[in-house]
Amino acid sequence: MNVLRGEISVMTTQKKIKELELKANSIRQNIIKMISAAGSGHPGGSLGLADILTVLYFHKMNINPKKPNSPSRDYLVLSHGHTCPALYATMAERGFFPKKELMKLRKLNSRIQGHPHREILPGLETTSGPLGSGLSQSVGIALGLKADSKKNMVYCLTSDGEHDEGNTWEAIMLANKYKLGNLVNIVDCNKIQLSGDTADIMPLGSLKQKYLAFGWGVLEIDGNEMWEIIHALETKHPNRPLAIIANTTPGKGVFFMENKYEWHGKAPNEEETKRALSELEDVRRLI
């Protein structure tokens, strides 16, 4: 009987993983469509983030699209806000707003602009703009929740490039000082920036060793592998903040975009859009 239960558990888990992978594929297709329709945006990082956001919104976080401001909700802060097409596509897939609105990305009077604006779209916790601010915002939220003895979790998504910013490290120190076990910083380590590779622009060394030195719990994972993302998010570090160094592939799923910094902030033209969607459909058939 125990063996049978184990087999059923494995089958259920495999089914769940497939469901999440299909969701991520749908999100990636919408990322391409909305950036193409806008004629501008950031496809590289957005495509790379799809798996992490899928696990957060469809597996891990305590959220309710019908009650986006519920006092018991978990918080998601997107620090590198230029990857918001991934967040918008995920939120629409989860039911926070109609999917048809995705085609209004960056349009005048649209609720979904090139950076998230918390006051005009339900489910957004912060407004982003200058890189390097999101972790400080997340520390403030986590500190307030801890002061109120609340059990809500705060998940912050930062980029590796943001670690060029001094205020990121101030936030890292403060989170350790107050032992914010309710804070998880997922570092989207895709190794590219607007004008090149992070290794050339500002070498970061080992982020894992740096976070450990600052007193954080640290895990390093493949940020495009559902199993690893789920396992990392289930890991408990109750007396200290957790950093998940997620190695992601920019442009994931669209092979001519993968690992090319040129696609950090360039919209595909009509022919490239068709090719990208075709490649994503090929991936979908293999799931």
C-alpha positions in Angstrom: 0.0 0.0 0.0 2.8 2.4 0.8 4.4 1.6 -2.5 1.1 2.3 -4.3 0.7 5.6 -2.5 4.3 6.5 -3.4 3.6 5.7 -7.1 0.4 7.8 -7.0 2.2 10.7 -5.4 4.9 10.6 -8.1 2.3 10.4 -10.9 0.4 13.4 -9.3 3.6 15.3 -9.1 4.5 14.6 -12.7 1.1 15.7 -13.7 1.5 18.9 -11.8 4.8 19.6 -13.4 3.3 19.1 -16.8 0.5 21.5 -16.0 3.0 24.1 -14.8 5.1 23.7 -17.9 2.1 24.2 -20.2 1.1 27.3 -18.2 4.7 28.7 -18.6 4.5 28.0 -22.4 1.2 29.9 -22.7 2.7 32.7 -20.7 5.7 32.8 -23.0 3.5 32.9 -26.1 1.6 35.9 -24.6 4.9 37.6 -23.8 5.9 37.5 -27.4 2.4 38.6 -28.7 2.2 41.6 -26.3 5.7 42.9 -26.9 5.2 42.5 -30.6 1.9 44.4 -30.5 3.6 47.1 -28.4 6.5 47.4 -30.7 8.8 47.7 -27.7 9.7 45.9 -24.5 12.0 43.4 -23.0 11.5 39.8 -24.3 14.8 38.2 -23.1 14.4 38.5 -19.3 10.7 38.1 -19.5 10.9 34.8 -21.3 13.5 33.6 -18.8 11.3 34.4 -15.8 8.2 32.5 -16.9 8.9 29.3 -15.1 9.6 31.0 -11.7 6.5 33.2 -12.0 4.4 30.2 -12.9 5.5 28.2 -9.8 4.9 31.3 -7.6 1.4 32.1 -9.0 0.1 28.6 -9.6 1.7 26.5 -6.9 3.4 28.4 -4.1 1.9 31.8 -3.2 -1.2 32.3 -1.1 -3.1 34.6 -3.4 -6.7 35.1 -4.5 -7.4 37.0 -7.8 -10.9 37.8 -6.5 -9.4 39.3 -3.3 -6.1 40.8 -4.4 -5.8 42.9 -1.2 -6.5 40.1 1.2 -4.7 40.6 4.5 -3.5 37.0 4.5 -1.9 37.2 1.0 1.7 36.6 0.1 3.5 39.5 -1.5 5.4 39.5 -4.8 7.7 42.4 -5.6 9.2 42.6 -9.1 12.3 44.7 -8.7 13.6 44.6 -12.3 10.3 46.0 -13.5 11.3 46.0 -17.2 10.5 42.2 -17.2 6.9 43.1 -16.3 5.5 41.4 -19.5 6.2 38.1 -17.8 4.4 39.3 -14.6 1.4 40.7 -16.6 1.1 37.5 -18.6 1.2 35.4 -15.5 -1.3 37.5 -13.6 -3.7 37.4 -16.6 -3.3 33.7 -16.8 -4.1 33.5 -13.1 -7.2 35.6 -13.5 -6.3 39.0 -12.0 -7.4 40.7 -15.2 -8.6 39.8 -18.7 -6.0 38.4 -21.1 -7.2 40.6 -23.9 -5.7 43.5 -22.0 -2.2 42.1 -22.6 -2.4 43.5 -26.1 -2.5 47.0 -24.6 1.0 46.8 -23.2 2.7 50.3 -23.2 -0.3 51.9 -24.8 -1.6 55.3 -23.8 -4.1 55.0 -20.8 -3.4 51.3 -20.5 -3.2 49.7 -17.1 -0.2 47.7 -18.1 2.7 50.0 -18.8 6.5 49.4 -19.4 6.9 49.3 -15.6 4.3 48.1 -13.1 2.2 50.8 -11.4 0.6 49.5 -8.2 -2.4 51.9 -8.1 -3.9 51.0 -11.4 -3.8 47.2 -11.6 -5.1 44.9 -8.9 -2.5 42.5 -7.5 0.5 44.7 -8.0 2.3 45.4 -4.7 4.8 48.0 -5.8 5.6 50.5 -8.5 9.0 50.0 -10.1 11.3 52.1 -12.1 14.9 52.6 -10.9 16.7 49.3 -10.6 17.9 48.2 -7.2 14.9 49.5 -5.2 12.8 46.3 -5.0 14.7 44.5 -2.4 14.6 47.5 -0.1 10.8 47.7 -0.6 10.5 44.0 0.1 12.6 44.3 3.3 10.3 47.0 4.5 7.2 44.9 3.8 8.7 41.9 5.5 9.8 43.9 8.5 6.3 45.4 8.9 4.7 41.9 8.7 7.1 40.6 11.3 6.4 43.5 13.6 2.7 42.6 13.4 3.4 38.9 14.0 1.8 38.0 10.6 2.7 34.9 8.7 2.6 36.3 5.2 5.6 35.6 2.9 7.3 38.2 0.8 8.9 37.1 -2.5 11.2 39.5 -4.3 12.4 39.0 -7.8 15.7 40.8 -8.5 18.1 40.7 -11.4 21.8 39.8 -11.2 22.6 43.2 -12.8 20.8 45.0 -10.0 23.6 43.8 -7.7 25.7 46.5 -9.3 23.6 48.9 -7.1 24.8 49.8 -3.6 21.3 50.0 -2.1 20.7 46.3 -2.9 23.5 45.5 -0.5 22.1 47.8 2.1 18.9 45.9 1.9 20.8 42.6 2.2 22.5 43.7 5.4 19.2 45.0 6.9 17.3 41.7 6.1 20.0 39.8 8.0 20.0 42.2 10.9 16.3 41.6 11.6 16.4 37.9 10.7 13.6 38.2 8.2 12.7 34.5 7.7 9.5 35.7 5.9 11.6 37.1 3.0 12.8 35.2 -0.1 14.9 37.0 -2.7 14.9 35.1 -6.0 17.8 36.4 -8.1 17.1 36.1 -11.8 20.7 35.3 -12.8 20.5 35.4 -16.6 24.0 37.0 -17.0 23.0 39.7 -19.4 22.3 43.4 -19.2 21.2 46.1 -21.7 24.5 46.5 -23.4 26.3 43.2 -22.8 27.1 40.4 -20.4 27.2 41.0 -16.7 30.7 39.4 -16.5 32.0 42.2 -18.8 30.0 45.1 -17.4 30.5 44.5 -13.7 31.8 41.0 -12.6 29.7 39.8 -9.7 31.8 36.9 -8.6 29.9 34.3 -6.6 26.6 35.7 -5.5 26.1 32.5 -3.4 29.2 33.2 -1.4 28.4 36.9 -1.0 24.9 36.1 0.4 26.3 33.5 2.7 28.8 36.1 4.0 25.9 38.4 4.7 24.1 35.8 6.8 21.5 34.6 4.4 20.4 31.1 3.7 21.3 30.4 0.1 20.2 27.9 -2.6 21.4 27.8 -6.2 19.2 26.3 -8.8 18.3 26.1 -12.5 15.6 28.8 -12.7 14.0 27.1 -15.7 13.5 23.7 -14.1 10.1 23.4 -12.4 11.3 20.6 -10.0 14.2 22.7 -8.7 12.1 25.9 -8.4 9.5 24.1 -6.3 12.0 22.3 -4.1 13.8 25.6 -3.4 10.6 27.5 -2.5 9.6 24.6 -0.2 12.9 24.9 1.7 12.5 26.5 5.1 14.9 29.1 6.6 12.7 30.3 9.5 15.3 32.5 11.3 17.0 34.2 8.3 16.1 35.5 4.8 16.6 33.1 1.9 18.3 33.9 -1.4 17.6 31.6 -4.3 20.2 32.1 -7.0 18.2 31.1 -10.1 20.3 30.6 -13.2 17.9 31.4 -16.0 18.2 31.4 -19.8 17.3 34.8 -21.3 14.9 34.3 -24.2 14.0 30.8 -22.9 12.0 28.8 -25.4 12.7 31.0 -28.4 15.9 29.6 -29.6 17.1 32.5 -31.7 16.8 34.8 -28.7 18.4 32.5 -26.1 21.5 33.9 -24.3 21.7 36.9 -26.6 21.9 40.3 -24.8 20.7 42.0 -27.9 17.2 40.7 -27.0 17.3 42.3 -23.6 15.2 45.2 -24.8 14.1 44.8 -28.5 10.7 43.8 -29.8 10.5 41.2 -32.5 9.3 42.2 -35.9 6.4 40.5 -37.7 8.5 37.7 -39.2 10.4 37.2 -35.9 7.2 37.0 -34.0 5.8 34.3 -36.2 9.1 32.4 -35.8 9.1 32.8 -32.0 5.5 31.6 -31.7 6.3 28.6 -33.9 9.2 27.6 -31.8 7.2 27.9 -28.6 4.5 25.7 -30.2 7.2 23.1 -31.0 8.3 23.2 -27.4 4.6 22.8 -26.2 4.2 19.6 -28.3 7.1 18.1 -26.4 5.7 18.8 -22.9 
